Amino acid sequence: MRLLRVPSSDIGEPAGHDAGTVLSVIRGSPEWWSMHWRRTAAILAILTLLIGTHIPKLVIGQPGDGPDKLLHFFAFGMITLLLRISDLGRTTRRTAVIAGLLAVFDEVTQEIPGLYRSFDSMDLVADAGGIAVALAWCKALGPPRRGSPAHHLENRRRFAAIRLLLASAQNWIHIGIAGAFGAMLGGVLLGVFGRNPVIGPVTMIAVGGMTGFIAGVVAVVEAGRRHSIRRIDQERRCLGCLQVLPNPDPGDDPIRCECGAVDPGLPATGGLRPRRVALRIAGLLIVIAALAILGYVILLRVGPAVPFLRRGLLWYTGLGAPTSMAFDAIGLGLVGALLMGRSRRLAAIESESEGLHCFQCGQDLRGVSLDRTRGRCPECGAEFHVARTPSMAAAASSGDNVS
């Protein structure tokens, strides 16, 4: 058995967990292998970046048609993500420091004779943008501090499922293959159908490749997460070390795993989930996108007549298409992470009202007779669940499991 000081950045970090708590990770358990492969992936990504940026410079495409800044943004976003979910990053601050120092080292060493490269401050800006976007999304997708006990348990199971997915080297290979196929498909489609006189073909292929890579990876990880949740339920695995728990006898106390975690059982959730929160955020995204497009058109028409807007437009257009596209990606990434975090927080807060009002019709459920902790709305018949724990502080102290 290996004792580890819990990193506050690992997948499934409890919202109110003390980072100094010592938890046991059993060597050879799925959780141990998950930590091992996440750490290995982060190290290999860093080595790949350093090797790729320290070979003699290659000139691809016409002058001005180079996706250099976009590649910097994408590469450091991926590295930051891998650092954040591994025990190398541990905290947001530590991850930012490691990734920032790596970006500075990578750019400073471009001046090595024979590489035919040079230091570029805009590369550092793109690196910083990728780091910021990755950390913002990690924060947005992390466990919320608010929420009902059932909501916290559901989050624990989701993160445990992802850790179980990443405990297999074969799954990592599948994720990589999906990303490669997505990159090839996206690059070909955007390279063929996205031709235009403003952005060069090489940049369009790179944008399509990066977009396709992310889409392929997200699709496989989501499918694997759903499968892993079913495995956890069917095999009754511990949410801490992910080992299979023994079958309890009826009436026995909750099982305590060898790693020290107590089996919380299956989540008892009922009623319609707060879908109106998701619909509200989706509608807000559509409105923001429409306003952004409208604002850009108005800016192009009104900007030349206003001195400071004219200077801003001249600076922005002078960056070149690849660099300005990197700035666009940074802005979109940060806004998307902000809205995602807001959506998850609202959903968590909404879950605290479970048992107080019906999520489907809004009927007041106080005073409705219960069968243990479950009941049905007298208005629409939707099933709901009332948590046994009356205080949210108890839910926060139990927290989500970590690696």
C-alpha positions as CSV (number, residue, x, y, z in Angstrom):
1,M,0.0,0.0,0.0
2,R,1.3,3.4,-0.9
3,L,0.5,6.5,1.1
4,L,0.0,9.7,-0.9
5,R,-0.7,13.3,0.0
6,V,-3.9,14.0,-1.9
7,P,-3.3,16.4,-4.8
8,S,-6.0,19.0,-5.0
9,S,-6.1,18.8,-8.7
10,D,-6.8,15.2,-9.4
11,I,-9.9,14.0,-11.2
12,G,-12.7,14.0,-8.8
13,E,-11.2,16.3,-6.1
14,P,-13.8,16.9,-3.4
15,A,-15.0,20.4,-3.2
16,G,-14.1,21.0,0.4
17,H,-11.4,18.5,0.8
18,D,-8.2,19.3,2.7
19,A,-5.2,19.0,0.4
20,G,-3.1,17.8,3.3
21,T,-5.1,14.6,4.0
22,V,-3.2,11.4,3.5
23,L,-5.1,8.7,1.6
24,S,-3.9,5.3,0.7
25,V,-3.5,4.2,-2.9
26,I,-3.0,0.4,-3.2
27,R,-0.2,-0.4,-5.6
28,G,-1.6,-2.4,-8.6
29,S,-5.1,-1.1,-8.1
30,P,-7.0,0.5,-11.0
31,E,-6.5,3.9,-9.3
32,W,-2.8,3.3,-9.0
33,W,-2.6,2.5,-12.7
34,S,-4.8,5.5,-13.6
35,M,-2.3,7.8,-11.8
36,H,0.6,6.1,-13.5
37,W,-0.8,6.5,-17.0
38,R,-1.9,10.1,-16.5
39,R,1.6,10.9,-15.3
40,T,3.1,9.1,-18.2
41,A,0.9,10.9,-20.7
42,A,1.9,14.3,-19.3
43,I,5.6,13.5,-19.5
44,L,5.3,12.1,-23.0
45,A,3.4,15.2,-24.1
46,I,6.1,17.5,-22.7
47,L,8.9,15.4,-24.4
48,T,7.0,15.5,-27.7
49,L,6.6,19.2,-27.5
50,L,10.3,19.8,-26.8
51,I,11.4,17.5,-29.5
52,G,9.1,19.0,-32.1
53,T,10.1,22.6,-31.3
54,H,13.8,21.9,-31.3
55,I,14.3,20.5,-34.7
56,P,15.5,22.8,-37.5
57,K,12.7,25.0,-38.7
58,L,10.6,23.7,-41.7
59,V,8.9,26.1,-44.1
60,I,5.5,24.8,-45.1
61,G,3.1,26.7,-47.3
62,Q,3.3,30.2,-48.5
63,P,4.6,33.1,-46.4
64,G,1.9,34.2,-43.9
65,D,0.2,30.8,-44.1
66,G,1.6,29.2,-41.0
67,P,-0.5,28.0,-38.1
68,D,2.4,28.5,-35.6
69,K,0.4,30.5,-33.0
70,L,-2.5,28.1,-33.2
71,L,-0.2,25.2,-32.7
72,H,1.3,26.9,-29.7
73,F,-2.1,27.5,-28.2
74,F,-3.3,23.9,-28.8
75,A,-0.1,22.2,-27.6
76,F,0.2,24.1,-24.4
77,G,-3.6,23.6,-23.8
78,M,-3.2,19.9,-24.1
79,I,-0.1,19.7,-21.9
80,T,-1.7,21.9,-19.2
81,L,-4.7,19.6,-19.2
82,L,-2.6,16.5,-18.8
83,L,-0.6,18.1,-16.1
84,R,-3.7,19.2,-14.3
85,I,-5.3,15.7,-14.2
86,S,-2.0,14.0,-13.1
87,D,-0.2,14.2,-9.8
88,L,2.5,16.4,-11.4
89,G,0.2,19.4,-11.4
90,R,-1.5,18.9,-8.0
91,T,-3.0,22.4,-7.9
92,T,-4.1,25.0,-10.3
93,R,-1.2,27.3,-9.3
94,R,1.4,24.6,-9.5
95,T,0.1,23.5,-12.9
96,A,0.2,27.1,-14.2
97,V,3.8,27.6,-12.9
98,I,5.0,24.3,-14.5
99,A,3.4,25.0,-17.8
100,G,4.5,28.7,-17.8
101,L,8.1,27.8,-17.1
102,L,7.9,25.2,-19.8
103,A,6.6,27.9,-22.3
104,V,9.4,30.3,-21.3
105,F,12.1,27.5,-21.6
106,D,10.7,26.4,-25.0
107,E,10.7,29.9,-26.4
108,V,14.1,31.0,-25.0
109,T,15.8,27.9,-26.4
110,Q,14.6,28.8,-29.9
111,E,17.7,30.9,-30.2
112,I,20.0,27.9,-30.2
113,P,22.2,28.2,-33.3
114,G,21.4,25.8,-36.0
115,L,17.6,25.6,-35.4
116,Y,17.0,28.6,-37.6
117,R,14.3,29.8,-35.2
118,S,14.0,33.0,-33.1
119,F,12.3,34.2,-29.9
120,D,8.8,35.5,-30.5
121,S,6.8,37.1,-27.8
122,M,3.5,36.4,-29.6
123,D,4.3,32.7,-29.2
124,L,4.5,33.2,-25.5
125,V,1.1,35.0,-25.6
126,A,-0.4,32.0,-27.5
127,D,1.2,29.6,-24.9
128,A,-0.3,31.6,-22.1
129,G,-3.7,31.6,-23.8
130,G,-3.6,27.8,-24.1
131,I,-2.7,27.4,-20.5
132,A,-5.4,29.8,-19.3
133,V,-8.1,28.1,-21.4
134,A,-7.2,24.6,-20.3
135,L,-7.2,25.7,-16.6
136,A,-10.5,27.5,-17.1
137,W,-12.1,24.3,-18.5
138,C,-10.6,22.2,-15.7
139,K,-12.2,24.5,-13.2
140,A,-15.5,24.6,-15.0
141,L,-15.7,20.8,-15.2
142,G,-14.5,20.2,-11.7
143,P,-16.7,19.1,-8.8
144,P,-19.0,22.0,-7.7
145,R,-19.0,23.0,-4.0
146,R,-22.8,23.4,-3.9
147,G,-25.3,20.6,-4.4
148,S,-27.4,18.0,-2.7
149,P,-25.8,14.8,-1.3
150,A,-27.2,12.9,-4.3
151,H,-25.6,15.4,-6.7
152,H,-22.2,15.1,-5.0
153,L,-22.4,11.3,-5.2
154,E,-23.3,11.4,-8.8
155,N,-20.2,13.6,-9.4
156,R,-18.1,11.2,-7.5
157,R,-19.2,8.4,-9.7
158,R,-18.6,10.4,-12.9
159,F,-15.0,11.2,-11.9
160,A,-14.4,7.6,-10.7
161,A,-15.6,6.4,-14.1
162,I,-13.1,8.6,-15.9
163,R,-10.3,7.5,-13.7
164,L,-11.3,3.8,-14.3
165,L,-11.3,4.6,-18.1
166,L,-7.8,6.0,-17.9
167,A,-6.5,3.1,-15.9
168,S,-6.0,1.0,-19.0
169,A,-3.2,1.5,-21.5
170,Q,-5.5,0.1,-24.2
171,N,-8.0,2.8,-23.5
172,W,-5.3,5.5,-23.9
173,I,-4.5,4.0,-27.3
174,H,-8.1,4.0,-28.3
175,I,-8.4,7.7,-27.3
176,G,-5.3,8.5,-29.3
177,I,-6.6,6.6,-32.4
178,A,-9.9,8.5,-32.1
179,G,-8.1,11.8,-31.9
180,A,-5.9,10.9,-34.9
181,F,-8.9,9.9,-37.0
182,G,-10.8,13.0,-36.0
183,A,-7.8,15.2,-36.9
184,M,-7.5,13.6,-40.3
185,L,-11.2,13.9,-41.1
186,G,-11.4,17.5,-39.8
187,G,-8.2,18.5,-41.6
188,V,-9.4,17.1,-44.9
189,L,-12.9,18.6,-44.6
190,L,-11.8,22.0,-43.7
191,G,-8.9,21.9,-46.1
192,V,-11.2,21.1,-49.0
193,F,-14.4,22.9,-48.2
194,G,-12.9,25.7,-46.1
195,R,-10.8,27.3,-48.9
196,N,-11.0,31.1,-49.0
197,P,-8.8,34.0,-50.2
198,V,-8.1,35.3,-46.6
199,I,-6.8,32.2,-44.7
200,G,-4.3,29.9,-46.3
201,P,-4.9,26.2,-46.9
202,V,-2.3,25.1,-44.4
203,T,-3.8,27.1,-41.6
204,M,-7.3,25.8,-42.5
205,I,-6.0,22.2,-42.4
206,A,-4.4,22.8,-39.0
207,V,-7.6,24.3,-37.6
208,G,-9.7,21.4,-38.9
209,G,-7.2,18.9,-37.6
210,M,-7.2,20.4,-34.1
211,T,-11.0,20.7,-34.0
212,G,-11.4,17.1,-35.2
213,F,-8.8,15.8,-32.7
214,I,-10.7,17.4,-29.8
215,A,-14.1,16.1,-31.1
216,G,-12.8,12.6,-31.5
217,V,-11.2,12.5,-28.0
218,V,-14.3,14.0,-26.3
219,A,-16.6,11.5,-28.1
220,V,-14.5,8.4,-27.0
221,V,-13.9,9.7,-23.5
222,E,-17.7,10.3,-23.0
223,A,-18.6,6.9,-24.4
224,G,-15.9,5.3,-22.2
225,R,-17.2,7.2,-19.2
226,R,-20.7,5.8,-19.6
227,H,-19.4,2.3,-20.0
228,S,-17.2,2.7,-16.9
229,I,-20.1,3.9,-14.8
230,R,-22.0,0.7,-15.8
231,R,-18.9,-1.4,-14.8
232,I,-18.7,0.4,-11.5
233,D,-22.4,-0.4,-10.8
234,Q,-22.3,-4.0,-12.0
235,E,-19.0,-4.9,-10.4
236,R,-19.6,-2.8,-7.3
237,R,-16.3,-1.0,-7.3
238,C,-14.9,1.3,-4.7
239,L,-15.1,4.9,-5.8
240,G,-11.6,5.5,-4.3
241,C,-9.2,2.8,-5.4
242,L,-11.7,1.4,-8.0
243,Q,-11.2,-2.2,-6.8
244,V,-14.1,-4.6,-6.7
245,L,-15.8,-4.7,-3.3
246,P,-17.2,-7.8,-1.7
247,N,-20.9,-8.4,-1.8
248,P,-22.4,-7.2,1.6
249,D,-24.9,-9.3,3.5
250,P,-28.4,-7.9,4.0
251,G,-28.5,-5.6,7.0
252,D,-24.7,-5.3,7.3
253,D,-23.0,-1.9,7.8
254,P,-21.6,-0.1,4.7
255,I,-18.5,-1.7,3.4
256,R,-15.2,0.0,4.1
257,C,-12.7,-0.7,1.4
258,E,-9.0,-1.6,2.0
259,C,-8.1,2.0,0.9
260,G,-10.2,3.5,3.6
261,A,-13.2,4.7,1.5
262,V,-16.7,3.7,2.6
263,D,-19.0,2.4,-0.1
264,P,-21.8,5.0,-0.5
265,G,-24.0,2.7,-2.5
266,L,-25.9,3.7,-5.7
267,P,-27.1,7.3,-6.0
268,A,-30.7,7.8,-5.2
269,T,-31.8,10.5,-7.6
270,G,-35.3,11.1,-8.8
271,G,-37.5,13.5,-10.7
272,L,-36.6,15.4,-13.8
273,R,-33.1,16.8,-13.7
274,P,-32.9,20.6,-13.9
275,R,-32.9,20.7,-17.6
276,R,-34.2,24.3,-17.7
277,V,-30.8,25.3,-16.4
278,A,-29.1,23.7,-19.3
279,L,-31.6,25.1,-21.8
280,R,-31.0,28.6,-20.2
281,I,-27.3,28.3,-20.8
282,A,-27.7,26.9,-24.3
283,G,-30.0,29.8,-25.2
284,L,-27.5,32.2,-23.7
285,L,-24.7,30.7,-25.8
286,I,-26.8,31.2,-29.0
287,V,-27.5,34.8,-28.0
288,I,-23.9,35.6,-27.3
289,A,-22.8,34.1,-30.6
290,A,-25.3,36.1,-32.5
291,L,-24.3,39.3,-30.6
292,A,-20.6,38.6,-31.3
293,I,-21.3,38.2,-35.0
294,L,-23.4,41.3,-35.1
295,G,-20.9,43.3,-33.1
296,Y,-18.1,42.3,-35.4
297,V,-20.0,43.5,-38.4
298,I,-20.9,46.8,-36.7
299,L,-17.3,47.2,-35.6
300,L,-16.0,46.8,-39.2
301,R,-18.4,49.6,-40.3
302,V,-18.1,52.0,-37.4
303,G,-14.6,51.3,-36.4
304,P,-12.7,53.3,-39.0
305,A,-14.7,56.5,-37.9
306,V,-13.6,56.2,-34.2
307,P,-9.9,56.8,-33.6
308,F,-9.2,54.3,-30.8
309,L,-11.3,51.6,-32.6
310,R,-9.5,52.3,-35.8
311,R,-6.1,51.8,-34.1
312,G,-7.4,48.6,-32.5
313,L,-8.6,47.3,-35.9
314,L,-5.3,48.1,-37.6
315,W,-3.4,46.3,-34.8
316,Y,-5.7,43.3,-35.0
317,T,-5.6,43.0,-38.8
318,G,-1.9,43.5,-38.7
319,L,-1.4,40.4,-36.7
320,G,-2.1,38.2,-39.6
321,A,-4.9,35.6,-39.9
322,P,-3.2,32.7,-38.0
323,T,-2.3,35.0,-35.0
324,S,-5.7,36.7,-34.9
325,M,-7.4,33.2,-35.1
326,A,-5.3,32.2,-32.0
327,F,-6.7,35.2,-30.2
328,D,-10.2,34.3,-31.3
329,A,-9.7,30.7,-30.0
330,I,-8.5,32.1,-26.6
331,G,-11.5,34.3,-26.3
332,L,-14.0,31.6,-27.3
333,G,-12.3,29.1,-25.0
334,L,-12.5,31.4,-22.0
335,V,-16.1,32.4,-22.6
336,G,-17.1,28.8,-23.2
337,A,-15.5,27.7,-19.9
338,L,-17.2,30.5,-18.0
339,L,-20.6,29.5,-19.3
340,M,-20.0,25.8,-18.7
341,G,-18.9,26.6,-15.1
342,R,-21.9,28.8,-14.6
343,S,-24.2,26.1,-16.0
344,R,-22.8,23.4,-13.6
345,R,-23.0,25.7,-10.6
346,L,-26.6,26.5,-11.3
347,A,-27.4,22.8,-11.8
348,A,-25.8,22.0,-8.4
349,I,-27.7,24.8,-6.7
350,E,-30.9,23.6,-8.3
351,S,-30.3,20.1,-7.0
352,E,-30.4,21.4,-3.4
353,S,-34.1,22.1,-3.9
354,E,-34.8,18.4,-4.7
355,G,-37.7,17.4,-2.4
356,L,-38.8,21.0,-1.9
357,H,-40.4,21.6,-5.3
358,C,-40.9,19.5,-8.4
359,F,-38.3,20.0,-11.1
360,Q,-40.9,19.3,-13.7
361,C,-44.0,21.4,-12.8
362,G,-42.8,23.5,-9.9
363,Q,-45.3,22.1,-7.4
364,D,-44.5,22.6,-3.7
365,L,-43.5,19.1,-2.3
366,R,-43.3,20.0,1.4
367,G,-45.7,17.9,3.3
368,V,-46.0,15.2,0.7
369,S,-45.9,11.7,2.2
370,L,-42.7,9.8,1.5
371,D,-41.8,6.1,1.2
372,R,-38.6,6.3,3.1
373,T,-36.8,9.0,1.1
374,R,-38.8,8.8,-2.1
375,G,-42.1,10.3,-3.1
376,R,-44.2,11.4,-6.1
377,C,-45.3,14.8,-7.1
378,P,-49.1,15.0,-6.5
379,E,-49.5,17.3,-9.5
380,C,-47.6,15.6,-12.3
381,G,-46.6,12.3,-10.8
382,A,-42.8,12.7,-11.2
383,E,-40.7,10.8,-8.7
384,F,-38.4,12.7,-6.4
385,H,-35.8,11.9,-3.7
386,V,-35.2,13.6,-0.4
387,A,-31.6,13.3,0.9
388,R,-31.2,11.9,4.3
389,T,-28.4,14.4,5.1
390,P,-30.1,17.6,6.2
391,S,-27.0,19.8,6.0
392,M,-24.9,20.6,3.0
393,A,-21.9,20.8,5.3
394,A,-22.1,17.0,5.8
395,A,-22.1,16.6,2.0
396,A,-19.1,18.8,1.6
397,S,-17.1,17.0,4.3
398,S,-17.7,13.7,2.7
399,G,-16.6,15.2,-0.6
400,D,-15.8,13.5,-3.9
401,N,-13.2,10.9,-4.2
402,V,-9.7,11.7,-5.4
403,S,-6.9,9.7,-6.8
